[in-house]
């Protein structure tokens, strides 16, 4: 925007980000037991895959983690909240992961959130270094550890860092993703998954707060 419109300065632009609705999470809490699976180390991905996003690096990293630490195979469950395209199901099968990859199919929003809350770790992937997917902000509302396959110095990496319980690795670095999976699995077995969430940072994405900020900015525009 600033590049295309030379008459604007940084002081003229205010960005109101995506966020999450705490009321949705309160409704979802009543359904968590339906999706809980305490005997499994569950990593869940919420959303779809578009150009530049693919679950294949995660599949390859999971395969490597199992080869390096066979105990991972007994515990790991990769769940996709939504529809996993057939090409990706086939990729998982080719890597011998058919038994640990599961797709829920379409879920109503409140059930999608219940699944996220019932998971051990949430993960996301991005190739764009300028934006962060809207789903990431709902992830923040869960308070769960987040594994992000994101570009270095990207907006998503910054969000994960500020969140406190986020881990950022490069999307194409299979060894690094595998390392993260192994470390998270070890922490899960010891009931020591990271939950050092920066609550003030998370609360800044509460949609009520964001709506108030939007209203404030619109009010300022009307005064000028």
C-alpha positions as CSV (number, residue, x, y, z in Angstrom):
1,X,0.0,0.0,0.0
2,X,2.7,2.4,1.0
3,X,4.7,1.5,-2.1
4,X,1.8,2.1,-4.5
5,X,0.4,5.2,-2.9
6,X,3.3,7.6,-2.3
7,X,1.1,10.2,-0.6
8,X,0.7,7.8,2.4
9,X,3.2,7.5,5.3
10,X,3.4,4.8,8.0
11,X,1.5,7.1,10.4
12,X,-1.5,7.1,7.9
13,X,-1.9,3.3,8.0
14,X,-3.4,1.3,10.8
15,X,-3.7,-2.5,10.5
16,X,-6.4,-4.3,12.5
17,X,-5.5,-8.0,12.5
18,X,-7.5,-11.2,12.5
19,X,-8.5,-12.4,15.9
20,X,-10.5,-15.0,17.9
21,X,-13.8,-14.9,19.7
22,X,-13.6,-16.1,23.3
23,X,-17.4,-16.9,23.3
24,X,-16.7,-19.5,20.6
25,X,-14.2,-21.2,22.8
26,X,-16.5,-21.3,25.7
27,X,-19.1,-23.1,23.6
28,X,-16.4,-25.5,22.3
29,X,-15.2,-26.4,25.8
30,X,-18.4,-28.3,26.3
31,X,-17.6,-30.6,23.4
32,X,-13.9,-31.3,24.1
33,X,-14.4,-34.7,25.6
34,X,-15.9,-35.9,22.3
35,X,-12.5,-35.4,20.6
36,X,-10.1,-36.1,23.4
37,X,-7.6,-38.9,22.8
38,X,-5.2,-38.9,25.7
39,X,-3.3,-42.0,24.6
40,X,-2.2,-40.3,21.4
41,X,0.2,-37.5,20.8
42,X,-2.0,-35.5,18.5
43,X,-0.9,-32.8,16.1
44,X,-3.8,-31.0,14.4
45,X,-3.9,-28.8,11.4
46,X,-6.9,-26.6,11.0
47,X,-7.9,-25.3,7.5
48,X,-7.2,-26.0,3.9
49,X,-4.1,-26.2,1.7
50,X,-3.7,-23.7,-1.1
51,X,-0.9,-22.7,-3.4
52,X,2.3,-22.5,-1.5
53,X,1.0,-24.7,1.4
54,X,1.4,-28.4,1.6
55,X,1.4,-31.1,4.3
56,X,4.1,-33.1,2.5
57,X,7.0,-31.6,4.4
58,X,5.3,-32.5,7.7
59,X,4.7,-36.1,6.4
60,X,8.4,-36.4,5.4
61,X,9.4,-35.1,8.8
62,X,7.1,-37.5,10.6
63,X,8.6,-40.4,8.6
64,X,12.1,-39.3,9.5
65,X,11.1,-38.8,13.2
66,X,9.8,-42.4,13.3
67,X,13.0,-43.7,11.7
68,X,15.1,-41.9,14.2
69,X,12.9,-42.6,17.2
70,X,10.6,-45.6,16.6
71,X,8.5,-44.9,19.8
72,X,7.0,-41.9,17.9
73,X,5.1,-44.3,15.6
74,X,3.1,-45.7,18.5
75,X,1.9,-42.3,19.7
76,X,1.8,-39.9,16.9
77,X,-1.5,-38.9,15.3
78,X,-1.7,-36.2,12.5
79,X,-5.2,-34.9,12.4
80,X,-6.6,-32.6,9.7
81,X,-9.6,-30.6,10.7
82,X,-11.4,-30.5,7.4
83,X,-11.0,-32.3,4.1
84,X,-7.5,-33.5,3.2
85,X,-7.1,-33.6,-0.6
86,X,-6.7,-37.0,-2.1
87,X,-3.2,-36.2,-3.5
88,X,-2.0,-35.6,0.1
89,X,-3.7,-38.8,1.4
90,X,-1.8,-40.7,-1.3
91,X,1.5,-38.9,-0.3
92,X,1.0,-40.1,3.3
93,X,0.3,-43.6,2.2
94,X,3.5,-43.7,0.1
95,X,5.4,-42.7,3.2
96,X,3.8,-45.4,5.2
97,X,1.8,-43.0,7.4
98,X,-1.7,-44.1,6.5
99,X,-2.2,-45.4,10.1
100,X,-1.4,-42.1,11.7
101,X,-2.9,-39.6,9.4
102,X,-6.6,-38.8,9.9
103,X,-9.0,-36.3,8.3
104,X,-12.2,-35.4,10.0
105,X,-14.0,-34.0,7.0
106,X,-16.1,-30.9,7.3
107,X,-16.8,-29.8,10.9
108,X,-19.0,-27.0,12.2
109,X,-16.9,-24.2,13.6
110,X,-17.6,-24.9,17.3
111,X,-16.6,-28.6,16.8
112,X,-13.5,-27.5,14.9
113,X,-12.5,-25.5,17.9
114,X,-13.3,-28.4,20.2
115,X,-10.9,-30.6,18.2
116,X,-8.2,-27.9,18.5
117,X,-8.7,-27.7,22.2
118,X,-8.5,-31.5,22.5
119,X,-5.2,-31.7,20.6
120,X,-1.7,-31.6,22.1
121,X,0.0,-29.4,19.5
122,X,-1.4,-27.4,16.7
123,X,0.6,-26.8,13.5
124,X,0.5,-24.5,10.5
125,X,2.5,-23.8,7.4
126,X,3.1,-20.7,5.3
127,X,5.3,-19.7,2.4
128,X,4.4,-16.0,2.5
129,X,6.6,-13.9,4.7
130,X,4.3,-10.9,4.8
131,X,1.1,-12.3,6.2
132,X,-0.2,-14.9,8.7
133,X,-3.2,-17.1,8.2
134,X,-6.4,-16.2,10.0
135,X,-6.4,-19.7,11.6
136,X,-3.2,-18.8,13.5
137,X,-5.1,-16.3,15.6
138,X,-7.6,-18.9,16.6
139,X,-4.7,-21.2,17.5
140,X,-3.6,-18.4,19.9
141,X,-6.9,-18.5,21.6
142,X,-6.5,-22.2,22.5
143,X,-3.3,-21.7,24.6
144,X,-1.9,-24.8,22.9
145,X,1.7,-25.2,21.7
146,X,2.0,-24.2,18.1
147,X,4.5,-25.6,15.6
148,X,4.9,-23.2,12.7
149,X,6.5,-24.2,9.4
150,X,7.1,-20.6,8.4
151,X,9.8,-18.5,6.5
152,X,12.5,-16.8,8.5
153,X,11.7,-13.3,9.7
154,X,8.2,-13.6,8.5
155,X,5.1,-12.1,10.2
156,X,4.0,-15.6,11.3
157,X,7.4,-16.2,12.9
158,X,7.1,-13.0,14.8
159,X,3.6,-13.9,16.1
160,X,4.8,-17.3,17.2
161,X,7.8,-15.8,19.0
162,X,5.6,-13.3,20.8
163,X,3.0,-16.0,21.7
164,X,5.5,-17.7,24.0
165,X,4.5,-21.3,23.3
166,X,5.4,-21.3,19.6
167,X,8.1,-23.1,17.7
168,X,9.1,-21.8,14.3
169,X,11.0,-23.9,11.7
170,X,11.6,-23.4,8.0
171,X,8.9,-25.1,5.8
172,X,11.5,-27.0,3.7
173,X,13.9,-28.1,6.5
174,X,12.7,-31.6,7.0
175,X,15.5,-32.4,9.6
176,X,14.5,-29.4,11.7
177,X,10.8,-30.2,11.6
178,X,11.7,-33.8,12.5
179,X,13.8,-32.5,15.5
180,X,10.9,-30.4,16.6
181,X,8.5,-33.4,16.4
182,X,10.9,-35.6,18.5
183,X,11.4,-32.9,21.1
184,X,7.7,-32.3,21.4
185,X,7.0,-36.0,21.6
186,X,9.5,-36.4,24.4
187,X,7.9,-33.4,26.2
188,X,4.4,-34.9,25.7
189,X,5.5,-38.3,27.3
190,X,6.8,-36.4,30.3
191,X,3.7,-34.1,30.5
192,X,5.9,-31.2,29.9
193,X,4.7,-29.6,26.6
194,X,5.3,-25.8,26.6
195,X,2.4,-23.8,27.9
196,X,4.3,-20.5,28.7
197,X,1.7,-18.5,26.8
198,X,2.0,-14.7,26.8
199,X,-1.5,-13.9,27.9
200,X,-1.5,-10.1,27.3
201,X,-0.3,-10.8,23.8
202,X,-3.1,-13.4,23.2
203,X,-5.7,-11.1,24.7
204,X,-4.8,-8.4,22.2
205,X,-6.4,-10.5,19.5
206,X,-9.7,-10.9,21.3
207,X,-12.2,-9.8,18.7
208,X,-14.0,-7.6,21.2
209,X,-10.8,-5.6,21.7
210,X,-10.2,-5.5,17.9
211,X,-13.7,-4.3,17.3
212,X,-13.2,-1.5,19.8
213,X,-9.9,-0.5,18.1
214,X,-11.7,-0.5,14.7
215,X,-14.5,1.7,16.0
216,X,-11.9,4.0,17.5
217,X,-10.0,4.3,14.2
218,X,-13.2,5.0,12.3
219,X,-14.1,7.7,14.9
220,X,-10.8,9.4,14.3
221,X,-11.3,9.3,10.6
222,X,-14.7,11.0,10.9
223,X,-13.0,13.8,12.9
224,X,-10.5,14.6,10.2
